[in-house]
Amino acid sequence: MLNQALIAKEYGFLGDVAYLDISLTSMPPMRVREAWKKFIEGYVIPYGTNAGTYFPDILVRARKEMAQLMQVEPSEIAFTHGTGDGMTKLANSFPFAKEDNVVITEEEHASNAIPWLGIEQKGVEIRFAKSENGVVPIANIVAMMDEHTKIVSTASTYFCSGYAIDLKTLGEECHKRGIILAIDAIQSMGRLTMRPRQWHISYVAGGAHKGCLGTKGGGYVYCAKELSQILKPYTGSLQSLTNGGRPFPLRHYDQIQWQPDASRLEGGMYSFGIIESLANGVSLINELGIENVEAHIHAMENYLRGKLADLPLKVLDIPEKNRSGLLFIWYPEGADPKAVEQVLLDHKVRATVRQGYIRMGLHFYNTQEQMDRVSQALHEIAKLS
């Protein structure tokens, strides 16, 4: 059961607004907003004399919270500038041979496509598993694998359909073939359970600013310790290696001794404020329990779908076992998008309106009463022309 008192404390500022735009960006809880206010004062007031402990402590806490969320080791967590940055680090650090290939899907966001297309110039073949009406069956991914496939990379939840792929089954298919499975988790992390170790997932990348309830401009990766050992980063900084110095003493790449864990991927200065926001957002999810969060999201989605059973608009149907708390509803052809948005606003509903459809994303703070209002708004939108 969700702790409703805790949710009210953190999200009372929403009032009666039904915020359903988590698939676009989060509404950070009060603890994140307060952490941002305190962040700068925390080192400015003592004139930076505490920098040696203040900033490392932020990293320690954030690694611990992310590791708890995924049930992995803190040393397997690294911080990035977002999903695309995280995937780029893997694509450019993995020791590919020219005959190797990577399998992705036709439903990927640019953040999980461009990093892989970028290594075509190294002779790596990029294969696309076919999509069927916004869904990529696991069989279509498996069909693209062969003895030269080194990595399969896909979103955990497709941003244009809300379809949540069966990661456990896909992980098993990759594992028995010795293939690394890498996941773009931006649309599911913090909302749906993620168990990389149990599901044979070696790499997970995402951003702080959606289901994890942090702010924009930063992200994270989970990199299994076995995988981190073979990655050769294309860039780095003092914190990502063990034999640096001031001035820098090394003269050749082969002299670099990388950190033995995921931190070898952390090149450049940390976005400490964003990492602090991520730690605080995820701490709330951990307090509530990700299993409780996921159960609530599924309950709200199923309830809303029931209310929309008689809606004379297309509601993208997703098998119940693949639902993610993201819904897509097509508004009447010819209807003014601004009129659609206004109906939603009149019912105090915030959602994405684009390209002929409405996208709604659920989280633990959404309620059954809000779903009733959403249903009323959509039935009103159905009358627009």
C-alpha positions in Angstrom: 0.0 0.0 0.0 1.2 3.5 -0.8 1.9 5.9 2.1 -0.8 8.5 1.2 0.3 10.9 4.0 3.8 11.0 2.6 2.5 11.6 -1.0 0.3 14.5 0.3 3.3 16.0 2.1 5.5 15.8 -1.1 2.8 16.7 -3.7 0.2 18.8 -1.9 1.3 21.7 -4.1 -0.5 20.1 -7.1 -3.8 20.7 -5.5 -6.5 19.1 -7.6 -4.5 19.2 -10.8 -4.2 15.9 -12.6 -0.6 15.9 -13.7 -0.3 13.3 -16.5 2.8 14.5 -18.3 5.5 12.4 -16.5 6.5 11.0 -19.9 7.6 14.5 -20.9 9.0 15.8 -17.6 8.6 15.3 -13.9 7.0 17.5 -11.3 9.7 17.2 -8.7 8.4 16.6 -5.1 9.0 19.1 -2.3 12.1 17.3 -1.1 13.8 17.9 -4.5 12.7 21.5 -4.6 14.0 22.1 -1.1 17.3 20.3 -1.9 17.9 22.6 -4.9 17.5 25.6 -2.6 19.9 24.2 -0.1 22.5 22.9 -2.6 24.4 26.1 -3.4 24.2 27.4 0.2 25.7 24.1 1.4 29.1 25.0 0.0 28.9 28.8 -0.5 28.3 29.7 3.1 31.5 27.9 4.3 33.4 29.5 1.3 33.9 26.1 -0.3 36.1 24.8 2.5 33.9 21.7 2.8 34.2 20.8 -0.9 36.3 17.8 -0.2 33.4 16.1 1.6 30.3 18.0 0.5 30.4 16.9 -3.2 31.6 13.3 -2.7 28.8 12.8 -0.2 26.2 13.7 -2.8 27.6 11.1 -5.1 27.7 8.4 -2.4 24.1 9.1 -1.5 22.9 9.1 -5.1 24.7 5.9 -6.0 23.1 4.3 -2.9 19.6 5.4 -3.8 19.8 4.3 -7.5 21.4 1.0 -6.5 18.5 0.4 -4.0 16.0 1.1 -6.7 17.5 -1.5 -9.0 18.8 -3.9 -6.4 22.4 -3.6 -7.7 25.7 -2.5 -6.1 26.4 1.3 -5.7 29.7 0.7 -7.5 27.7 -0.3 -10.6 26.1 3.2 -10.9 27.6 6.1 -12.8 26.3 9.6 -13.6 25.9 11.1 -17.0 24.2 14.0 -18.7 21.2 12.0 -19.8 20.1 8.9 -21.7 21.9 9.6 -25.0 25.1 10.4 -23.2 24.8 7.1 -21.3 24.3 5.1 -24.4 27.1 7.0 -26.2 29.5 5.9 -23.5 28.7 2.3 -24.0 28.7 2.5 -27.8 32.1 4.1 -28.0 33.7 2.2 -25.1 32.8 -1.3 -26.2 35.6 -3.2 -28.0 33.8 -4.0 -31.2 35.4 -5.8 -34.2 34.5 -4.9 -37.7 32.3 -7.9 -38.4 30.2 -7.2 -35.2 26.6 -6.0 -35.2 24.2 -4.3 -32.8 20.5 -4.8 -32.8 18.1 -2.0 -31.9 14.4 -1.5 -32.9 12.4 0.8 -35.2 10.7 2.3 -32.1 13.7 3.9 -30.5 14.0 7.5 -29.4 16.9 9.4 -31.0 18.7 9.0 -27.6 19.0 5.2 -28.3 19.5 5.4 -32.0 22.1 8.1 -32.7 24.7 6.6 -30.3 24.6 3.3 -32.3 24.5 4.9 -35.7 27.6 6.8 -34.8 29.7 3.6 -34.7 28.8 2.5 -38.2 31.9 4.4 -39.2 33.9 1.9 -37.3 32.5 -0.9 -39.4 29.8 -2.1 -36.9 26.5 -3.0 -38.5 23.4 -1.6 -36.9 20.3 -3.8 -37.4 16.7 -2.6 -36.8 14.1 -5.1 -35.5 10.8 -4.5 -37.2 7.9 -2.7 -35.4 4.3 -3.9 -35.7 1.8 -1.1 -34.9 4.1 0.5 -32.4 5.1 -2.8 -30.9 8.3 -4.7 -31.4 7.7 -8.4 -30.6 10.7 -10.1 -29.0 10.6 -12.6 -31.8 11.5 -9.8 -34.2 14.5 -8.8 -32.1 15.7 -12.4 -31.8 15.3 -12.8 -35.6 18.0 -10.1 -36.1 20.5 -11.8 -33.8 23.4 -13.9 -35.1 26.8 -15.1 -34.0 28.2 -11.6 -34.6 25.7 -9.7 -32.5 27.4 -8.2 -29.5 24.7 -5.9 -28.1 20.9 -5.6 -28.2 19.7 -2.2 -27.1 16.0 -1.2 -26.7 13.8 1.0 -24.7 12.1 -0.6 -21.8 8.9 1.3 -22.7 8.3 2.7 -26.1 7.6 6.5 -26.0 5.3 6.4 -29.0 3.0 3.6 -27.8 3.5 3.0 -24.1 4.3 -0.7 -24.7 6.5 -2.2 -22.0 8.7 -4.9 -23.4 9.1 -8.1 -21.4 12.6 -7.5 -20.2 12.9 -10.8 -18.4 12.2 -12.8 -21.5 14.4 -10.6 -23.7 17.2 -10.9 -21.1 17.0 -14.7 -21.2 17.2 -14.7 -25.0 20.3 -12.5 -24.9 21.9 -14.3 -22.1 21.8 -17.8 -23.6 23.5 -16.3 -26.8 26.1 -14.4 -24.8 24.8 -11.1 -26.0 24.8 -7.9 -23.9 21.4 -6.4 -23.3 21.4 -2.6 -22.9 18.2 -0.7 -21.9 17.0 2.8 -22.4 14.9 3.1 -19.2 13.9 6.8 -19.4 10.2 6.1 -19.6 10.0 3.4 -17.0 12.6 3.9 -14.3 11.0 5.1 -11.1 7.6 3.9 -12.3 8.1 0.3 -13.1 10.3 -2.3 -11.4 13.8 -2.7 -12.9 15.9 -5.7 -11.9 19.0 -5.8 -14.1 20.8 -8.6 -12.2 17.8 -10.9 -12.2 16.8 -10.2 -15.8 20.3 -10.5 -17.4 20.5 -6.8 -18.3 24.1 -5.6 -18.3 23.5 -1.9 -19.0 20.8 0.6 -18.2 20.7 4.3 -19.2 18.2 7.0 -18.3 17.6 10.6 -17.3 16.8 12.2 -14.0 13.9 14.2 -15.1 11.0 11.8 -15.6 9.9 8.9 -13.5 12.8 9.4 -11.1 11.4 12.8 -10.2 14.7 14.7 -10.5 15.4 17.7 -12.8 16.6 18.1 -16.4 20.2 18.0 -17.5 21.5 14.8 -15.9 21.2 11.0 -15.9 22.6 7.7 -14.7 23.8 4.4 -15.9 23.9 1.0 -14.4 26.9 -0.9 -15.7 27.3 -4.5 -14.5 30.8 -5.0 -13.0 31.6 -7.7 -15.5 30.9 -5.3 -18.4 32.7 -2.4 -16.9 35.9 -4.4 -16.9 36.1 -4.6 -20.7 35.0 -1.1 -21.5 37.7 1.3 -22.8 36.3 4.8 -22.4 36.9 7.3 -25.2 37.1 10.1 -22.8 37.6 10.6 -19.1 38.9 12.7 -16.2 40.8 12.3 -13.0 37.9 10.6 -11.2 37.5 7.9 -13.9 41.1 6.5 -13.5 43.4 5.4 -10.7 46.8 6.7 -11.9 46.2 10.4 -12.8 47.9 13.4 -11.3 48.5 17.1 -11.5 50.0 17.8 -13.9 48.7 14.8 -15.8 51.6 12.4 -16.0 50.5 9.9 -18.7 51.6 10.2 -22.4 49.8 7.3 -24.0 46.2 5.9 -23.8 47.5 2.4 -22.9 49.1 3.8 -19.8 45.7 4.7 -18.3 44.4 2.6 -15.5 40.7 2.9 -15.4 38.6 2.7 -12.3 37.5 -1.0 -11.8 33.8 -0.1 -11.7 31.1 2.0 -13.4 32.8 5.2 -12.4 35.3 4.7 -15.2 32.5 6.1 -17.4 32.3 9.4 -15.5 34.2 11.8 -17.7 34.2 15.5 -17.0 32.7 17.5 -14.2 29.7 16.1 -12.3 26.3 18.0 -12.5 26.2 17.9 -8.7 22.9 19.8 -8.3 21.1 17.5 -10.7 22.6 14.4 -9.1 21.3 15.7 -5.7 17.9 16.2 -7.2 18.0 12.6 -8.6 19.0 11.2 -5.2 16.1 13.0 -3.5 13.5 12.0 -6.1 14.6 8.4 -6.0 14.7 8.4 -2.2 10.9 9.1 -2.2 10.3 6.2 -4.6 12.4 3.9 -2.4 10.4 5.0 0.7 7.1 4.3 -1.1 8.4 1.0 -2.6 8.7 0.6 -6.3 6.5 -2.5 -6.2 3.7 -0.4 -4.6 4.3 2.4 -7.1 4.0 0.0 -10.1 0.9 -1.7 -8.7 -0.8 1.7 -8.2 0.1 2.8 -11.8 -1.4 -0.4 -13.2 -4.5 0.0 -11.1 -5.1 3.6 -12.3 -4.5 2.7 -15.9 -6.9 -0.3 -15.8 -9.5 1.9 -14.1 -9.1 4.6 -16.7 -9.3 2.2 -19.6 -12.5 0.9 -18.2 -14.0 4.4 -18.0 -13.0 4.9 -21.7 -14.6 1.7 -23.0 -17.4 3.6 -24.6 -15.2 6.5 -25.8 -15.7 7.1 -29.6 -12.0 7.8 -30.1 -9.1 5.5 -30.8 -7.4 4.4 -27.5 -4.2 2.5 -28.3 -4.8 -1.0 -26.9 -1.9 -2.6 -25.1 -2.0 -6.2 -23.7 -2.4 -5.8 -19.9 1.0 -7.6 -19.2 2.7 -5.0 -21.4 1.1 -1.8 -20.0 3.3 0.9 -18.6 1.0 3.6 -17.3 1.3 5.5 -20.6 -1.8 5.9 -22.7 -2.3 7.3 -26.2 -5.7 8.6 -27.3 -6.3 10.1 -30.8 -8.5 13.2 -30.8 -11.0 13.8 -33.6 -9.4 14.5 -37.0 -9.7 18.1 -37.8 -10.1 19.2 -34.2 -7.9 22.2 -33.2 -5.1 21.0 -30.9 -5.5 24.2 -28.9 -9.1 23.4 -28.3 -8.1 19.9 -27.2 -5.6 21.4 -24.7 -8.2 23.9 -23.5 -10.7 21.1 -22.6 -8.0 19.3 -20.7 -7.1 22.5 -18.8 -10.7 23.2 -18.1 -10.8 19.8 -16.3 -7.4 20.6 -14.6 -5.6 17.9 -16.6 -2.1 18.3 -17.8 -1.0 16.0 -20.6 0.9 16.1 -23.9 -1.1 17.0 -27.1 0.8 16.4 -30.3 0.6 15.0 -33.8 -3.1 14.1 -33.5 -3.0 12.3 -30.2 -3.0 12.9 -26.4 -0.3 11.1 -24.4 -1.0 10.6 -20.7 1.6 9.3 -18.2 0.6 8.1 -14.7 2.6 8.1 -11.4 1.9 7.3 -7.8 0.3 10.7 -7.0 -2.6 10.2 -9.5 -5.9 9.2 -8.1 -9.2 7.5 -9.1 -11.0 10.9 -8.8 -8.5 12.3 -11.3 -9.2 9.4 -13.7 -12.9 10.3 -13.5 -12.1 13.8 -14.6 -9.8 12.6 -17.3 -12.6 10.5 -18.7 -15.0 13.4 -18.6 -12.5 15.6 -20.5 -11.9 12.9 -23.2 -15.6 12.4 -23.7 -16.0 16.1 -24.2 -13.0 16.2 -26.6 -14.7 13.4 -28.6 -17.4 15.9 -29.5 -14.9 18.4 -31.1 -14.7 18.7 -34.8 
